[in-house]
Amino acid sequence: MAEPLRIALAGLGTVGVGVIRLVETNRDMIAARAGRPIEIVAVTARERGRDRGVDLSSYAWVDDMQAMAGRADVDVVVELVGGSDGPALTLARSALDAGKGLVTANKAMVAHHGLELAEIAAMRNAPFAFEAAVAGGIPVLKGLREGTAANALDRIYGILNGTCNYVLSEMEQTGADFEEMLRAAQEKGYAEADPAFDIEGVDAAHKLAILAAIGFGTRIDFDAVRTEGITQVRASDIAQADALGYVIRLVGIASLAGEGEERRLLQRVRPCLVPFRHPLAAVTGPTNAVVAEGDFSGRLLFQGAGAGDKPTASAVVADLIDIARGQSGAPFSVPTTSLVPCEPADPGDRIGRDYIRFTVADRPGVLAEITAAMRDAGVSIESLIQRGRNAEGGDVQVAMVTHEGPERCVTKALELLDGSPSLTAPPLVMPILKD
Ligand SMILES: NC(=O)c1ccc[n+]([C@@H]2O[C@H](COP(=O)([O-])OP(=O)(O)OC[C@H]3O[C@@H](n4cnc5c(N)ncnc54)[C@H](OP(=O)(O)O)[C@@H]3O)[C@@H](O)[C@H]2O)c1
């Protein structure tokens, strides 16, 4: 059999240990499929003495992670440390600079520095792959790069954060509020001790920016992703959505419109109302799902585990197998010089229906004030639900669904109501996902 592909593994946490277990468990099968063995030669983490539940004695321990890039006995550095900048980025740059391959699961780093890394990789003719960075075990980047390569895509969207999906679908099942279900997610190990990146939508935004670049052939633009998390979603919103025929999911949506100079890219992560009949409505728990709509393929749904040691390791090792086979193409599907810069779209131009929830003082005339603002801004109301006093106090909730119209009209209506003493909390707007 041919020479082994020699790996240095930086990071021995959830994913790093998963990679060791997978490489050891399926060693012979991987070698047969890759055409040569994949061999871990060196490992590193912060704490050498920690018991990680795997035998590390056959690997060289490297004290200084950065030294991995210079090792003559290493072909590919696998970065599983995390963080958009700092030691992970330094290692990624120096590994590629030294002509080593780089495999990473680090979506934050790829979203912020992926183009720079892809440029170094191209210059050094070094493979660079990050399948595990988006939707864990789901081979969606491969699916877009290879499976839909012949299609024009105009919309890619999906459930990109398992923590948020677990919290929302459990709120739906139990009727409990956000804080309680977030605690449950933390107890089950789905959410970090500091879950801010997840619940505020940043983690999903990292993944969306990567998906958009690969799917549309546009330059990755994380700063243009408009991001809202799920912290404002209440159990009552879920109940109202249910009564109207929807579930609530945190959805990342990237859509491309216009031609040539007029081409605009809208990238957004927001809680959305998803119709019961839509495939994303059936995606519950920590699962991820990505929908891509190709002009010839039609709608494709990629679904599976978005995180966890085993699924994420599966994606990392799939990248290593590609490299061992000599089959790693351009990380963003085309050379970075061919990626097209694309101006962000004005979200006000979006034509769609929205769910709007107001929390208002329980007194006469409030409903008339809201509906007048809607009328003056040109928003047409399709349905309206007013709920009685809640248990905590005298406020009531008014929820409405608008007819299809430009988003700027809804924004205008909320501006008209801004500062009104009738509103006792900021309104929440959630778009209704188009079928
Ligand atoms: N967990 C998932 O399900 C998942 C899914 C998809 C993608 N990812 C991505 O995969 C990457 C790793 O995630 P993870 O969950 O495995 O993280 P983790 O469990 O926190 O592990 C991080 C590892 O990096 C090591 N490390 C941190 N700073 C270091 C430094 N300066 N020098 C050397 N080692 C250092 C840690 O060492 P010690 O163990 O000694 O502290 C630890 O072994 C992240 O980019 C994450 O976003 C994770």
The ligand as an SDF file (V2000), in Angstrom:
LIG
                    3D

 48 52  0  0  0  0  0  0  0  0999 V2000
  -18.0730   20.1230   19.5080 N   0  0  0  0  0  0  0  0  0  0  0  0
  -18.7340   19.9940   18.3690 C   0  0  0  0  0  0  0  0  0  0  0  0
  -19.7200   19.2650   18.2870 O   0  0  0  0  0  0  0  0  0  0  0  0
  -18.2700   20.7490   17.1630 C   0  0  0  0  0  0  0  0  0  0  0  0
  -19.0000   20.6190   15.9610 C   0  0  0  0  0  0  0  0  0  0  0  0
  -18.5590   21.2860   14.8050 C   0  0  0  0  0  0  0  0  0  0  0  0
  -17.4250   22.0540   14.8830 C   0  0  0  0  0  0  0  0  0  0  0  0
  -16.7460   22.1970   16.0750 N   0  0  0  0  0  0  0  0  0  0  0  0
  -15.5380   23.0320   16.0850 C   0  0  0  0  0  0  0  0  0  0  0  0
  -14.4350   22.1910   16.3470 O   0  0  0  0  0  0  0  0  0  0  0  0
  -13.4380   22.9070   17.0740 C   0  0  0  0  0  0  0  0  0  0  0  0
  -13.1170   22.1540   18.3630 C   0  0  0  0  0  0  0  0  0  0  0  0
  -14.3160   22.0390   19.1240 O   0  0  0  0  0  0  0  0  0  0  0  0
  -14.3980   21.1190   20.4380 P   0  0  0  0  0  0  0  0  0  0  0  0
  -15.8320   21.0820   20.8020 O   0  0  0  0  0  0  0  0  0  0  0  0
  -13.6600   19.8440   20.2280 O   0  0  0  0  0  0  0  0  0  0  0  0
  -13.6160   22.0320   21.4910 O   0  0  0  0  0  0  0  0  0  0  0  0
  -13.0930   21.6280   22.9240 P   0  0  0  0  0  0  0  0  0  0  0  0
  -13.7450   20.3860   23.4090 O   0  0  0  0  0  0  0  0  0  0  0  0
  -13.1440   22.8590   23.7580 O   0  0  0  0  0  0  0  0  0  0  0  0
  -11.5450   21.2730   22.6470 O   0  0  0  0  0  0  0  0  0  0  0  0
  -10.5920   22.2440   22.3440 C   0  0  0  0  0  0  0  0  0  0  0  0
   -9.2210   21.6110   22.4440 C   0  0  0  0  0  0  0  0  0  0  0  0
   -8.2550   22.5880   22.0910 O   0  0  0  0  0  0  0  0  0  0  0  0
   -7.2110   22.5790   23.0750 C   0  0  0  0  0  0  0  0  0  0  0  0
   -6.6200   23.9190   23.1410 N   0  0  0  0  0  0  0  0  0  0  0  0
   -7.2320   25.0900   23.3950 C   0  0  0  0  0  0  0  0  0  0  0  0
   -6.3520   26.1020   23.3630 N   0  0  0  0  0  0  0  0  0  0  0  0
   -5.1530   25.5350   23.0710 C   0  0  0  0  0  0  0  0  0  0  0  0
   -3.8560   26.0470   22.9180 C   0  0  0  0  0  0  0  0  0  0  0  0
   -3.5840   27.3350   23.0380 N   0  0  0  0  0  0  0  0  0  0  0  0
   -2.8410   25.1630   22.6270 N   0  0  0  0  0  0  0  0  0  0  0  0
   -3.1060   23.8470   22.4990 C   0  0  0  0  0  0  0  0  0  0  0  0
   -4.3330   23.3110   22.6300 N   0  0  0  0  0  0  0  0  0  0  0  0
   -5.3300   24.1460   22.9300 C   0  0  0  0  0  0  0  0  0  0  0  0
   -7.8680   22.1780   24.3700 C   0  0  0  0  0  0  0  0  0  0  0  0
   -6.8960   21.6460   25.2530 O   0  0  0  0  0  0  0  0  0  0  0  0
   -7.2620   21.0340   26.6940 P   0  0  0  0  0  0  0  0  0  0  0  0
   -8.1630   19.8520   26.4260 O   0  0  0  0  0  0  0  0  0  0  0  0
   -5.9680   20.6190   27.2750 O   0  0  0  0  0  0  0  0  0  0  0  0
   -7.9460   22.1350   27.4460 O   0  0  0  0  0  0  0  0  0  0  0  0
   -8.8790   21.1350   23.8660 C   0  0  0  0  0  0  0  0  0  0  0  0
   -8.2700   19.8740   23.8000 O   0  0  0  0  0  0  0  0  0  0  0  0
  -14.0270   24.3090   17.2930 C   0  0  0  0  0  0  0  0  0  0  0  0
  -13.5720   25.1530   16.2730 O   0  0  0  0  0  0  0  0  0  0  0  0
  -15.5220   24.0920   17.1620 C   0  0  0  0  0  0  0  0  0  0  0  0
  -16.2120   25.2490   16.7340 O   0  0  0  0  0  0  0  0  0  0  0  0
  -17.1560   21.5580   17.1950 C   0  0  0  0  0  0  0  0  0  0  0  0
  1  2  1  0
  2  3  2  0
  2  4  1  0
  4  5  1  0
  4 48  2  0
  5  6  2  0
  6  7  1  0
  7  8  2  0
  8  9  1  0
  8 48  1  0
  9 10  1  0
  9 46  1  0
 10 11  1  0
 11 12  1  0
 11 44  1  0
 12 13  1  0
 13 14  1  0
 14 15  2  0
 14 16  1  0
 14 17  1  0
 17 18  1  0
 18 19  2  0
 18 20  1  0
 18 21  1  0
 21 22  1  0
 22 23  1  0
 23 24  1  0
 23 42  1  0
 24 25  1  0
 25 26  1  0
 25 36  1  0
 26 27  1  0
 26 35  1  0
 27 28  2  0
 28 29  1  0
 29 30  1  0
 29 35  2  0
 30 31  1  0
 30 32  2  0
 32 33  1  0
 33 34  2  0
 34 35  1  0
 36 37  1  0
 36 42  1  0
 37 38  1  0
 38 39  2  0
 38 40  1  0
 38 41  1  0
 42 43  1  0
 44 45  1  0
 44 46  1  0
 46 47  1  0
M  CHG  2   8   1  16  -1
M  END
$$$$
